[in-house]
Amino acid sequence: MAEKSSIFDMIGPVMIGPSSSHTAGVVRIARAAIRVLGSLPTHATITFYNSFARTYEGHGSDRAIIAGLLDFPTDDKRIREAFEHAKAANLQYTFQGIGNASTMHPNTIRLQLRDERTGSEVDVIGQSRGGGVIRIVEVDGFPCDFSAGLHTLIIDADDVKGSIAFIADVIAHDDCNIATMNVSRKGKNQVARQFIEIDSALSDVALEYLRHLRWVHQVRYIPAIE
């Protein structure tokens, strides 16, 4: 006798299909990446790895990633015509697939983005985990692990004693709770990058204070993505 399904078995993200992994998650990876960049890109090199490399055209992941780079939400009907909207927005992009990256999650995407208007560039690697859930696992060569489902701070600061505790104290005094923190550096006494997920929005005053610390080089703030 076949098992009965219930409405609870079918609940997932509100999205344009066919698959939460191949569309909703892909859109969210791109929307996270453009917030790290700080603007909509003018150029994008998009690399699909492993199972994505074999299925991104047939499952609509190519349209989904372009829609995300244009900041369309997961339930936006324009996803189906994303290529036409990209042309109108003068977004130049290329796709490539690598099907045998054994060290990477099956549904991995790398986005190398550039905004020629500002000169900004970013290199983001994200994973689509199913159900629209994502993890951003690398930014500009710095390992990280954040979902973009919470408010996220990305802080570049000198690798000095007490810097992590000081920043955590500033966040606490703004009545924000730290959910996760990941700190990465490329060498001792080199610039370290902190990825901090917080449960609530940080105030403009706290952000400006962090930006004006002499040993802080850059602060990027990414509000939670729906």
MOVEN-V595765 format. One record per pair of residues at least 12 apart in sequence whose C-alpha atoms are under 10 Angstrom apart, sorted by sequence separation. I is the first residue (numbers start at 1). GAP is how many residues later the second one is. D is the distance in Angstrom with one decimal. If there is no record, write none. Layout:
BEGIN
I,GAP,D
I,GAP,D
END
This chain:
BEGIN
12,12,9.9
13,12,9.4
15,12,9.7
67,12,5.3
70,12,8.3
97,12,9.3
111,12,5.7
112,12,6.5
124,12,7.3
125,12,5.8
126,12,7.2
134,12,8.2
135,12,4.6
136,12,7.7
155,12,9.3
182,12,5.8
183,12,6.3
207,12,7.6
48,13,9.2
66,13,8.1
67,13,8.5
69,13,9.6
110,13,7.2
111,13,5.2
112,13,8.8
124,13,7.9
125,13,5.1
126,13,9.1
134,13,5.5
135,13,7.6
168,13,9.5
181,13,7.0
182,13,5.1
183,13,8.5
207,13,9.0
48,14,9.2
64,14,9.8
65,14,9.0
67,14,8.5
68,14,9.0
96,14,9.9
110,14,5.7
111,14,6.3
124,14,5.8
125,14,6.6
133,14,7.3
134,14,7.7
135,14,9.4
181,14,5.6
182,14,6.5
207,14,8.1
63,15,9.6
64,15,6.1
66,15,9.7
67,15,5.2
70,15,8.2
109,15,8.3
110,15,4.4
111,15,8.3
123,15,8.0
124,15,4.6
125,15,8.7
133,15,9.2
134,15,8.6
139,15,9.7
180,15,8.1
181,15,4.5
182,15,9.0
30,16,9.9
46,16,8.9
63,16,6.3
64,16,8.0
66,16,6.1
67,16,8.0
70,16,7.2
95,16,9.9
109,16,5.7
110,16,6.5
123,16,5.7
124,16,6.4
125,16,9.0
133,16,8.5
180,16,5.8
181,16,6.4
62,17,9.9
63,17,6.6
64,17,9.7
65,17,8.8
66,17,7.0
69,17,8.8
108,17,7.1
109,17,5.4
110,17,8.9
122,17,7.2
123,17,4.8
124,17,8.3
164,17,9.6
179,17,7.6
180,17,5.1
181,17,8.9
63,18,7.5
64,18,7.4
67,18,8.2
108,18,5.8
109,18,6.4
122,18,6.1
123,18,7.5
124,18,9.5
125,18,9.3
178,18,6.9
179,18,5.4
180,18,7.2
46,19,8.4
60,19,9.2
63,19,5.5
64,19,9.6
66,19,8.9
67,19,7.9
70,19,8.2
93,19,9.8
107,19,8.5
108,19,4.5
109,19,8.2
121,19,9.1
122,19,9.8
123,19,9.8
125,19,9.6
126,19,9.2
164,19,8.5
178,19,6.0
179,19,5.2
180,19,9.5
202,19,8.6
46,20,9.3
60,20,8.3
62,20,8.9
63,20,6.6
66,20,7.1
93,20,9.2
107,20,5.6
108,20,6.5
126,20,9.5
127,20,9.5
177,20,8.7
178,20,4.4
179,20,6.3
201,20,9.4
62,21,8.9
63,21,9.9
70,21,8.6
105,21,9.3
106,21,8.1
107,21,5.5
108,21,9.1
126,21,9.3
177,21,5.6
178,21,6.5
179,21,9.8
201,21,9.4
202,21,9.1
44,22,9.1
69,22,8.9
92,22,10.0
105,22,6.7
106,22,8.6
107,22,7.2
176,22,6.5
177,22,5.6
178,22,8.9
201,22,7.1
63,23,9.8
104,23,8.9
105,23,8.6
106,23,9.0
107,23,9.1
176,23,6.5
177,23,7.2
193,23,10.0
200,23,9.0
201,23,8.6
91,24,9.7
105,24,8.7
175,24,9.9
176,24,5.8
177,24,9.7
191,24,9.5
192,24,9.7
193,24,9.8
197,24,10.0
200,24,8.9
44,25,8.6
66,25,8.9
159,25,9.9
171,25,9.9
175,25,8.5
176,25,7.3
177,25,9.8
191,25,9.2
192,25,9.9
193,25,9.4
194,25,9.5
195,25,9.7
196,25,9.6
197,25,9.4
198,25,9.7
199,25,9.2
43,26,10.0
108,26,9.8
110,26,9.9
152,26,9.7
159,26,7.9
172,26,10.0
174,26,9.8
175,26,9.4
176,26,6.8
191,26,8.6
193,26,9.7
197,26,9.8
198,26,9.4
42,27,9.6
66,27,8.4
107,27,9.8
108,27,9.6
109,27,9.6
112,27,10.0
151,27,9.7
152,27,9.7
154,27,10.0
156,27,9.8
158,27,9.7
167,27,9.6
171,27,8.6
174,27,9.3
175,27,8.4
176,27,9.3
197,27,9.4
40,28,9.8
41,28,7.2
108,28,9.7
110,28,9.1
111,28,9.7
112,28,9.2
151,28,9.6
152,28,9.4
153,28,9.4
154,28,9.7
155,28,9.4
156,28,9.7
157,28,9.8
159,28,9.1
160,28,9.6
161,28,9.8
164,28,9.9
168,28,9.1
174,28,6.8
175,28,9.5
40,29,6.6
41,29,8.3
108,29,9.7
110,29,9.7
150,29,8.5
152,29,9.6
154,29,9.7
156,29,9.6
159,29,7.3
160,29,7.0
163,29,9.8
167,29,9.9
174,29,7.0
22,30,7.8
26,30,9.9
39,30,9.5
40,30,6.5
150,30,9.7
159,30,4.9
160,30,9.0
164,30,8.1
172,30,9.8
21,31,9.6
39,31,9.7
40,31,7.7
158,31,7.1
159,31,5.8
160,31,9.0
171,31,7.4
174,31,9.0
39,32,9.7
158,32,6.5
159,32,5.5
160,32,9.0
170,32,9.9
171,32,9.3
174,32,6.8
22,33,8.6
23,33,9.4
62,33,8.0
157,33,8.8
158,33,4.7
159,33,5.5
173,33,8.8
174,33,9.9
22,34,7.3
26,34,9.6
27,34,8.3
30,34,8.6
31,34,8.6
34,34,8.4
35,34,9.7
146,34,8.0
157,34,5.6
158,34,6.1
159,34,8.9
22,35,9.9
26,35,6.5
27,35,9.7
29,35,9.8
30,35,5.8
31,35,9.7
33,35,8.9
34,35,6.4
145,35,8.7
146,35,8.8
156,35,6.5
157,35,5.5
158,35,8.7
171,35,7.4
22,36,9.8
23,36,7.8
25,36,9.2
26,36,8.8
27,36,8.9
28,36,9.0
29,36,7.7
30,36,7.7
31,36,8.7
32,36,8.5
33,36,7.9
34,36,8.6
35,36,9.4
145,36,8.6
146,36,8.6
155,36,10.0
156,36,5.8
157,36,6.4
170,36,7.0
171,36,9.2
22,37,6.3
23,37,6.6
24,37,9.0
26,37,9.3
27,37,5.2
28,37,8.3
30,37,8.1
31,37,4.9
32,37,9.0
34,37,7.9
144,37,8.9
145,37,7.0
155,37,8.2
156,37,4.5
157,37,8.0
170,37,9.3
21,38,9.7
22,38,6.9
23,38,5.5
26,38,6.0
27,38,5.2
30,38,4.7
31,38,6.0
144,38,6.0
145,38,10.0
155,38,5.6
156,38,6.5
22,39,5.2
23,39,8.7
25,39,8.7
26,39,5.6
27,39,7.8
28,39,9.6
29,39,7.4
30,39,5.2
31,39,7.9
32,39,9.2
56,39,9.7
143,39,8.3
144,39,7.6
154,39,6.9
155,39,5.1
156,39,9.1
167,39,10.0
170,39,8.7
171,39,9.5
19,40,7.5
21,40,8.8
22,40,9.0
23,40,8.2
24,40,7.4
25,40,9.1
26,40,9.2
27,40,6.5
28,40,6.4
29,40,8.9
30,40,8.5
31,40,5.6
142,40,10.0
143,40,8.4
144,40,7.5
154,40,5.6
155,40,6.7
170,40,8.0
18,41,6.8
19,41,8.7
22,41,10.0
23,41,5.3
24,41,9.3
26,41,9.2
27,41,4.3
28,41,9.2
30,41,7.8
31,41,7.9
56,41,8.7
142,41,8.8
143,41,6.4
153,41,7.6
154,41,4.8
155,41,8.2
17,42,8.7
18,42,7.6
19,42,9.2
22,42,7.7
23,42,7.8
26,42,7.4
27,42,7.7
30,42,9.6
31,42,8.2
53,42,9.7
55,42,9.6
69,42,9.7
142,42,6.0
143,42,8.9
153,42,5.8
154,42,6.5
17,43,8.3
18,43,9.6
22,43,9.3
25,43,9.7
27,43,9.5
28,43,8.9
31,43,9.7
53,43,7.7
54,43,7.4
141,43,9.6
142,43,7.1
143,43,9.9
152,43,7.0
153,43,5.0
154,43,9.0
167,43,7.6
16,44,9.9
17,44,10.0
23,44,9.6
24,44,9.2
27,44,8.2
28,44,9.3
42,44,9.6
53,44,4.4
54,44,8.5
65,44,9.2
69,44,9.3
141,44,9.7
142,44,7.6
152,44,5.6
153,44,6.4
166,44,9.8
23,45,9.6
27,45,7.7
28,45,7.9
52,45,7.7
53,45,5.7
54,45,6.7
141,45,8.8
151,45,8.3
152,45,4.5
153,45,7.9
27,46,7.3
28,46,7.3
51,46,9.5
52,46,8.7
53,46,5.3
65,46,9.4
150,46,9.5
151,46,5.6
152,46,6.2
17,47,9.6
27,47,6.2
42,47,8.4
43,47,8.8
44,47,7.7
45,47,8.7
46,47,7.3
47,47,8.5
48,47,7.7
49,47,8.7
50,47,7.8
51,47,9.1
52,47,7.8
53,47,8.9
150,47,5.9
151,47,5.3
152,47,9.0
16,48,9.0
26,48,9.0
27,48,9.8
41,48,9.8
42,48,6.7
43,48,5.9
44,48,6.4
45,48,5.7
46,48,6.1
47,48,6.0
48,48,6.3
49,48,5.8
50,48,6.2
51,48,6.6
149,48,8.9
150,48,6.2
151,48,6.5
152,48,9.5
24,49,8.6
25,49,8.3
40,49,9.6
41,49,9.5
42,49,4.8
43,49,4.8
44,49,4.6
45,49,5.1
46,49,4.9
47,49,4.8
48,49,4.7
49,49,4.8
50,49,4.0
51,49,8.8
144,49,9.2
146,49,7.6
148,49,8.2
149,49,9.9
150,49,6.1
151,49,6.5
152,49,8.9
153,49,9.1
167,49,10.0
24,50,5.3
41,50,6.9
42,50,6.1
43,50,5.6
44,50,6.5
45,50,6.3
46,50,6.3
47,50,5.5
48,50,6.3
49,50,5.4
50,50,5.5
51,50,9.8
142,50,8.9
143,50,9.2
144,50,8.6
145,50,7.9
146,50,8.1
147,50,8.5
149,50,9.6
150,50,7.7
151,50,6.2
152,50,9.4
23,51,7.6
24,51,8.1
40,51,8.8
41,51,8.7
42,51,8.3
43,51,8.6
44,51,8.7
45,51,7.9
46,51,8.4
47,51,7.2
48,51,7.9
49,51,7.3
50,51,6.1
56,51,9.9
142,51,7.3
144,51,6.7
145,51,9.5
146,51,7.0
150,51,8.9
151,51,8.2
23,52,9.8
27,52,9.0
41,52,9.6
49,52,6.5
50,52,7.8
142,52,9.4
143,52,9.4
144,52,9.6
145,52,9.6
163,52,8.6
49,53,9.3
50,53,9.9
52,53,10.0
53,53,9.2
142,53,9.7
163,53,9.1
20,54,9.3
50,54,7.8
51,54,9.1
52,54,7.0
53,54,8.5
139,54,9.6
153,54,9.4
157,54,9.9
49,55,7.6
50,55,7.7
51,55,5.4
52,55,5.4
53,55,8.8
155,55,8.8
156,55,9.9
160,55,8.3
23,56,9.1
49,56,8.2
50,56,5.1
51,56,6.1
52,56,6.9
53,56,9.0
139,56,9.8
155,56,8.9
157,56,9.2
158,56,9.2
159,56,8.7
16,57,9.4
17,57,9.2
49,57,6.9
50,57,6.6
51,57,8.4
52,57,7.9
157,57,9.0
158,57,5.4
159,57,9.7
15,58,8.2
16,58,6.4
17,58,8.8
48,58,9.6
49,58,6.5
50,58,7.2
74,58,8.9
157,58,5.7
158,58,6.4
14,59,9.6
15,59,4.7
16,59,5.2
48,59,7.8
49,59,5.3
50,59,9.4
156,59,8.9
157,59,4.2
158,59,7.6
14,60,6.9
15,60,3.9
16,60,6.8
48,60,6.2
49,60,6.2
156,60,6.1
157,60,5.4
13,61,8.1
14,61,5.7
15,61,7.3
16,61,6.8
47,61,8.4
48,61,4.8
49,61,8.1
155,61,7.3
156,61,5.4
157,61,7.2
13,62,8.6
14,62,9.5
15,62,8.8
16,62,9.2
17,62,9.6
47,62,5.7
48,62,6.7
155,62,7.6
156,62,5.1
157,62,8.8
16,63,7.3
17,63,9.4
46,63,7.1
47,63,5.1
48,63,9.1
155,63,5.7
156,63,6.5
15,64,9.7
16,64,8.1
46,64,5.9
47,64,6.7
154,64,8.0
155,64,4.6
156,64,8.8
45,65,8.0
46,65,5.0
47,65,8.5
154,65,5.8
155,65,6.4
44,66,10.0
45,66,6.0
46,66,6.6
153,66,7.0
154,66,5.0
155,66,8.6
44,67,6.7
45,67,5.1
46,67,8.6
153,67,5.8
154,67,6.5
44,68,5.7
45,68,6.6
152,68,8.2
153,68,4.7
154,68,8.2
43,69,8.3
44,69,4.6
45,69,9.0
152,69,5.9
153,69,6.3
43,70,5.8
44,70,6.5
151,70,7.5
152,70,5.0
153,70,8.7
41,71,9.6
42,71,7.7
43,71,5.2
44,71,9.0
151,71,5.8
152,71,6.4
41,72,6.0
42,72,6.1
43,72,6.6
150,72,8.5
151,72,4.5
152,72,7.2
40,73,9.0
41,73,5.3
42,73,5.0
43,73,7.7
149,73,9.7
150,73,7.0
151,73,4.5
152,73,9.9
39,74,10.0
40,74,8.7
41,74,4.6
42,74,6.3
148,74,7.6
149,74,8.4
150,74,4.5
151,74,8.1
37,75,9.9
39,75,9.3
40,75,7.0
41,75,7.8
42,75,8.0
148,75,7.8
149,75,4.9
150,75,7.3
37,76,7.5
39,76,7.3
41,76,8.9
52,76,9.7
148,76,5.6
149,76,5.4
150,76,9.2
33,77,9.7
34,77,9.5
36,77,10.0
37,77,7.8
38,77,9.1
41,77,9.7
44,77,9.8
147,77,9.0
148,77,5.8
149,77,6.8
33,78,7.4
37,78,8.1
39,78,9.7
43,78,9.5
44,78,9.9
45,78,9.5
46,78,10.0
47,78,9.3
49,78,9.8
147,78,9.1
148,78,8.6
29,79,9.7
30,79,9.1
33,79,9.1
34,79,8.0
39,79,8.9
41,79,8.8
44,79,9.8
29,80,8.1
30,80,9.5
33,80,8.2
34,80,9.5
38,80,9.7
41,80,8.6
26,81,9.1
29,81,9.4
30,81,7.7
34,81,9.8
39,81,8.7
41,81,9.7
25,82,9.5
26,82,9.2
29,82,8.9
38,82,8.2
26,83,8.1
30,83,10.0
37,83,6.7
38,83,9.4
37,84,6.5
38,84,9.4
22,85,8.3
36,85,9.4
37,85,5.7
21,86,7.8
36,86,7.3
37,86,8.8
36,87,9.3
37,87,9.3
34,88,8.7
36,88,8.4
33,89,7.9
33,90,8.3
34,90,9.4
33,91,6.2
32,92,9.0
33,92,8.6
33,93,8.6
30,94,9.0
32,94,9.1
29,95,8.9
30,95,9.8
29,96,8.4
30,96,8.6
29,97,6.0
28,98,9.4
29,98,7.5
29,99,7.5
26,100,8.7
28,100,8.7
25,101,9.4
26,101,8.3
27,101,9.6
25,102,8.1
26,102,6.4
32,102,9.5
25,103,5.1
26,103,9.8
29,103,9.6
32,103,9.8
33,103,8.6
36,103,8.5
24,104,8.6
25,104,7.4
26,104,10.0
28,104,7.5
29,104,9.3
32,104,8.1
23,105,9.2
25,105,7.0
27,105,8.7
28,105,8.3
29,105,6.6
21,106,9.3
22,106,7.6
24,106,8.8
25,106,7.3
26,106,7.9
28,106,7.1
29,106,7.9
33,106,8.9
21,107,5.7
22,107,9.7
23,107,9.9
24,107,7.7
25,107,4.2
26,107,9.4
27,107,9.8
28,107,9.6
29,107,7.3
20,108,8.7
21,108,6.5
22,108,8.3
23,108,9.8
24,108,5.0
25,108,5.9
26,108,8.1
20,109,9.1
21,109,4.6
22,109,9.6
23,109,7.9
24,109,8.3
25,109,5.9
20,110,6.1
21,110,6.2
22,110,8.6
24,110,9.3
25,110,9.3
19,111,8.6
20,111,5.1
21,111,5.9
19,112,8.4
20,112,5.1
21,112,7.9
19,113,8.8
20,113,8.4
21,113,8.8
35,113,9.8
32,114,10.0
32,115,8.8
33,115,9.6
32,116,6.3
36,116,9.8
15,117,8.8
31,117,9.1
32,117,9.4
36,117,9.7
12,118,9.6
13,118,6.5
14,118,9.2
29,118,9.0
36,118,8.3
12,119,6.0
13,119,6.2
28,119,9.4
29,119,8.5
11,120,9.2
12,120,7.8
13,120,9.1
28,120,8.2
28,121,9.4
73,152,9.1
74,152,8.6
73,153,7.9
38,182,8.0
37,183,8.9
38,183,9.1
36,184,6.9
38,184,9.0
35,185,8.5
36,185,8.1
35,186,8.2
36,186,7.2
35,187,6.1
34,188,9.8
35,188,8.7
33,189,9.9
32,190,7.9
35,190,9.7
32,191,9.5
32,192,9.1
32,193,7.4
31,194,7.8
31,195,10.0
29,196,10.0
28,197,7.6
28,198,8.4
13,213,9.7
END
